[in-house]
Amino acid sequence: MSSPSLVLPEHLSLQHHQTARDKVVSTCRLPAGTVILSVRSLTSMLLPREKGRRCDFCHSLAPQDRGRLQRCTGCASYWYCDAKCQSLHWRTHKKYCKHVNAFCAERQFDQLESHSKLDALLLTYVLAELSARRTETKEGDDLDVLMFVSLLPGPVEGMDAPPTCPLSTSHRPVQTASELFVRCGNNNFSIHSHLTTIAHGVFPLASRLFNHSCVPNAVAKYRIAHAKEAVMEIVALRDIVPGEEICIPYVDPALVETRQQMFRFTYGFACICPSCAAFKRIDTSQPAPDKAGLESLGTSLRKFVFQDPRPDKTRLPSSPVNLETVPVEISPIFRESCLTSLCESFSAFSHDGPFESALEVGLTILAFYVVIYPPNYPQIGIFPSHFPLEPGSFLCPPGMHLLEMAKTAWNAFITMEGAETQLSGLKLLLQVRAFLGLSRQIWAVIGPEGDEGGPLAEIQVLERLLSEQEPP
């Protein structure tokens, strides 16, 4: 199917790509932190764990002045900030409101795996949105629909459309559920707030324009505001020169072992970027290192990335690490099981101590991130606790890694026993300042993201505490 005509901002140009469909390139210099493009969703859906906590229309958290959301009286399964959000959502929600509870109670739906249940509901939302737009003549709506149905389908093998909720409408989409589903699974994004995934959304324009890179020069963040649909913003991670292709990550590059499988089954391509080529050196057939082996690998990795091993002297490189220079003998540490183990240890130590162990493990995780990600990649600023495999998602928190490192050093300082030396206290304060400065460096590029507050607000609080601390 041919694509609708695209009208792009002056700083972007769509050009032919040798292997992909097209590529979008910059026509001028775009400094780091530039919002390259704002994209609205065709439709979006909260994750089950967020139901009742966030508005089903705008995805905002429950208003603090009331403490709770208002429930739809028709189905009692959807929640809203107020009557305004419910009214705005009604144009599509009314099409499945009377049927959604019965549909979710059916055996056919109940027996689906969790990810298939999400697919079924998101596809229902797409069908409801397209049927609603058949009765409307709003300018730009038809372009959104045409953009979506013109997207390339994902691998069709094994991609039978899941069951969908019956709709209360005679205005059916022109396309079948199967035709829409093969364009939905590989073209939806994880919507996140403070880098925690809260919803899934279909953003046709972003899917159409931006190709994948394991070493991207841009990432997606989201704007959440009361009574407004979530908006995706594509942000430059570094200065982008004229003529350079703008790429975003489809999956988290830290999934070194499984990302090729995800590319193949979700998107239908094999990535041949320098990062993927370099990490072919990892021998996944060998057993994962034991605790002692992981500690030894961590020491070697920290020495490779941070030439000065002192935590208060930690610096982030201004350019990507040349992966070909990574010693082969330390490559096993990039296995996903190693990162999971390191993050579990950091989480335990940073909360319960010993804090010195937390800081050491935290530096190993930071070194891991520096090798995997390009400068200013937001993942460097967060602490992962699990590996969500949704397209477009990050390794999601809670917590920000560099910020957690600063908090850990601060907790180590304020819990020092009287017998500990003044010099130890000074070293810990220097570590707080170092990690806090690195965290602010990244978030100054990314900017506010998702809900109010978040990393930037936490950084300000810790900076204030640090400024109030008298030199030991």
N, C-alpha and C positions, 0 to 999 in steps of 0.2 A: 504494500500500500504506500502510495506517495505521501510525503510529509507536507503538512501545511506550511505556508510561507512564514519564515521566521524573521521578526524584526528585532534585532539585537541592539544593545547600547553601542555607542560609537567606539568604546574601548574593546569590543569583542568582534571577532570575525569567525564565521564557520567555513572551514576549508576541507578539502579532500584528505582522507587518511588512507595509507597504503593497505592496512589490514582491517581497521575498524570502519564503521559506516562513515563517520566524519570526525573532525576534531575542531574544538573551539580554541582560538589563539588570541593572545593579547595584541592589540594594535598600538599600544603605548606602554610606557613603564607603569607598573602597578606596585606601589610600595607595600611592604609587609603590613598586614592589618587592614588592607583595603577590602571593603565589602564589594566583591566583584559582581554579584548578582543576587537579587532577592527573588525567591520563587514561592508561589503559593501552592497549596496542595489541591489535588483533585478531591481527595477524601482522606480521613485519618481515623484511627481507632486506638483508644486507650488499651494498655495491657491489663489483664484481669486484676493484677495486684494493685492497680491504680484506681479501679472502679470504686466510687464512693469517696475517694480522697480528692479527685480532680473532676473538673467539669467535663462532661462528655462532648461539649462543643468547643470551648476555647482551651481546654486542658490546664486551666489555672487551678492551683490548690484552693481548697475551701477558704472562703473569706474569713480572715481572722476576727473581724468584728462580729460575725455571727457564729463561727465555729462549726458550721455544717452546711452542706449543700442541700438544695431542694430537689426532691425526687419527682420524676414524671409520674403523674397519677394514672396514666393509661397503662403502663407496663410495670412500674415500680422498679425498673432495672437500669434506668439512666438518670444521672444526677446533673444538676446545673447550678451555676453561681446564683442565678436569679431568673426572673421571667424573660429578661431580654435574651440571655443565652439560650433558653429553652425555645423561645420564638424563632431565633435564627436557625436552630437545629431542626425545627419542626418540618421544614420543607422536604427533608429526606427522612427524618426519623418517623414521620407519620406513615411512611410506606411499609415499615416493618414493625411498628409499635405493637399492634394487636397480635402479631404472630411470633415475635422473637422468643418469648418464654416457652411456648409450646415447642418451637423448633429446637431450642437448646436442651429440652427435656427428652427429645426423641432419641431412640436407641442408636439410630444411624449417626447422629451427631455425638452422642455421649461416648461412643466407642472410638471416635477419632483420637489420634494423638494430639498433644497440646498444641503443637505448631500447626497441625491441620485444622484444629478448631479456630485458630487465629486466621488462617487462610480463608476458611468458610465465612467468617464474619466480615473480614475485610472485603471479600468478593461481594458479599451482600451489600455492603456500603457502596461499592463501586456501581453495582446494578441500580441501587436506589438513587445515587447521584445522577447517573446517566438518564434514568427515567424521568427524574425531576427536570433535567435540563431540556428534555424534549418538549416540555410544556412552557419553557421560558425563552425569552429572546434577549437576555442580557448580553451586552457587547463583551466579547472575549470568551464567553462560556463555550461556544462552539469550537473555538480555537483550542481550548484546553482538551476537549473531548477528542478532536481530530488528532491532536498531538499524542494523546494516550494510545489511541487505536493504531497510530502509525509506528509506534515503538516496535522494535524487533522482538519477536517472541523468544522466550528462553528455550532450552532443550525440551522438546515436546515428549520425549520418551518418559513414560511414567508420570506425566503431568496431567492426569485426568482431573477435571474440575471437581472440587469438593461439593457436597450438598450446600444449598443456599436457602435462606429464609424466604418463604413466600412473600410477595409484595402486594400491597393493597393499591394497585394502580392498573389502568388499562394502557398506559403509555410505556411500553416495553422498549428497552434499548434495541437498536438495530442489530447489534452484535450478540452472539450467544455467550453463555457463561464460560464455555470452554475457550472461545476466542479471546475473551477478556482475561481469563485466568493465566494463560500462557504469557501475557504481557504484564501481569500483576506480580507474580512471584519473583521475577528477576528485576523488577523496576520499583520496588518499594524500599523505603528507607526507615531506619529507626530514628524516631524523634526523641531527643534527649534534653534534659535539663540538668545543668551542672555535670554533664557527661554521663548521667544515669538515664538509661532508656526508659521512657514512660509510655511510648505509643509507637505505632507504625503509621506511615503515611505514604501516599502515592503522589509523587512530584514529577509529572510528565516532562516539563521543560528541563529540569536537572538531569533526568535520565537520558534525554535526547542529546544534551550538549556535552556532558563531561564524561570522558573516558577514565578508566581506572589506572592507577599507578601504585605500586607498593612503596614508592618514595615520592609521595605527592607534593605538589607545591601549593595546594589549597585544600581546605576541609569545609564540611558543612556544620553550621551551628543553627540554633533555632531561637526564634523570638516568640515568647508566649505573653499574651496580654488579654485582659478581661474583654469578653464579648467580641473577640477577633479570632479568626482561624490562625493556627500556628503557621509561621512563615520560616522557610529555610533561607539562610544567608550563606553564600559561598565566600569564604574569607581567604585572602592570600597569606600563606605561612611565611613567605619571604618575598623579597623584591622579584617581580616577574618582568622579564625584558620583552620588548616588542617582538612579535613573531613566535614567542614561546607558547607551546600548548599548555593549557590549564587542565590539570588532572586532579581527581579526588580519589580517596580509597574506597573501594566497594566493600572490603572486609578489613579487619584489623591486621596489619602486617605482622604483628607479633605471633600470629598463628602460623608459624613457619612450617609446621608439618602438615597442616590440613588446608592451608589456603588454596593450594593447587586443586585439591579435590572440590573445594567450594566453588572455585572458578569454573571447573568443568561441569559440575552438576547443576549449578544455579544459573550460570551465565553462558555456558557453552564455549568457553575459550580457555586456552592455556597461556599463562603469563610467562613471558620470556625476558622480563626485566633483569637488570644486573643483580638486584636483590635476590630474586628467585634462583638465578644461575649460581650465585655465591653460596646460597644455603643448600644447594644440592650436595655439598660436601658433608652435611650432617648425616651420619650413619644411624638411622632410626632402628636398625635391626639389633644394635647392641643394647644391653640393659642400661637403664638410666643410672647415673652415678648415685652412690649411696651418700649418706650425710657427710661423711668425711671428704668424699670425692667432690661433692657439690661445694663445700667450703673452699677446697683447694682451687677449683675452677673459678669460684667467685673472686678469690684473691688475685688470680692471674688476669681475670677480666678487668678488675678495677685498676690494676697496674697498666694494662694496655690502654684503657680509655682515659684515665686520669693519671697523668704522668706524676703529679704530686699527690701522694696518697692521703694527705691530711684533709679531713672533712671540711674544715673551714677554708680551704684553698680550692674547693671544688669549682670547676668552671665548665660551662657547656660549650662545645665546639660551635664555631660560627658557620661551618659548612658540614655537609654529610660526611660520615666516616666512610673511607674507602673500604668496602667489604672485602676486597681482595687482600687487604693487609691483615685481616683478622687471623690470628694463628689457628691452624687447623686443630691443634690439640685442645683448644678451649671451646671449639664449636659445639660440643655436646650440651653446653649450658643453655643453648638457645632452643632446646627441646621444650615443648609446651608444659610437660610435666615438671620440668625444673622451675619454670617461672611460677607455676601454681604453688610448688613447695616453698619457694622463696617468699611469695606473697603471704602465704599462710603463716610463715615464721615471723615476717615483719609485723603482721597484724597482731599476733600474740605478744611479741616483745614490746611493741609500741604502746600497748594498752596496759600490760601487766609487768613489763620489765623482764630481764634487765635492759635498760635503755641503751646501754653501750652496744649490746648485741643487735638491737633494733636498728641503730644507726649504721652498723657494719653491713647488715643484710640489706638495708635500704639503699646504701651506696651501690651494692651489687645490682639491685633492681634498676637503679638509675643508669648504671653503666650499660645494662641490657637495653634499656630504652634508647640511649644515645646511639648505640650501634644499629638498632632496628629502624628508628624513626629519623626523619629529617629535622633540622633545627626548628624550634617553636611548635612542633607537633603537640597538640593538647594532651595526648596520652602521657607525655613526659611529666605533665602536671598532675596526673591522677594515679590513684592506687587501685589496681584491679583486684577483685575478689573472685571473679569467675569469668568464663569465656562464653558470652552470648554469641550465637552464630547467626544472628539476623543480618541480612545485607545492610551495609552502610553503618553498622554499629561499631562502637568502640568497646574495648575491654572496660566494663563498667564497674564503678566504685561500690560502696560509698567511700568518699574521701579523696583528697588530692595528694599524690605521692610526695612531691616536693614540699607541699604545705604540711603534710603529715610528718615529714622529716624535720621541718622547723618546729612543729609542735612537740615532737619527741625530744629534740634537743632542749626545748624550753622546759618540758616536764623534768628532764634529767637535771636541769639547773635548779629549779625550785624545790626539788626533793633531795638536794644534796645534804648530806649529814654535816654537822658542825666540824667534824674532824677532817673533812675534805679540804683541800688546799684552795687558796684564792686563785691560783693559776688554773686549776681545773674549771672553776666557775667562769673564768675569762674565756677559756677555750670553748666552753659550751655556748656562751653568748655569741662568740664569733661564728659558731656553726649555725645558730639561729639566724643571724644576719645573712650569712651566705646562702642558706637554703631559701630564706624568705625573699632575698633579692632575686634568686633564680626563678622562683615561682612567679613573682611579679613581672619579671622579664617576659615570661611566656604569656601570661594573662593580659599583659599590655597589648600584645599582638592579637590575641583571640577576642578580647573585649567581653562585655557582659553576655551571658548565655543562659537561655531558659528563664526560670523564675527569678524574682528579685533575690538579692543577697548572693550567696554562693561564694566561690573562691576569692573574688576581689574584696568582698566585705570581710571575710575571715582574715585575709592578709592585713587589712587595715586595723583590725582589732589587735592582732599580734604585733604589728608595728607600733601601735600605741603602748602596749604593755612593755615592749622593748625600750621605747623612748623614756618610759617612766622609771626604768630600772637604773639605779645608781651604779656606776662602775664599781665592781667588787674590789 
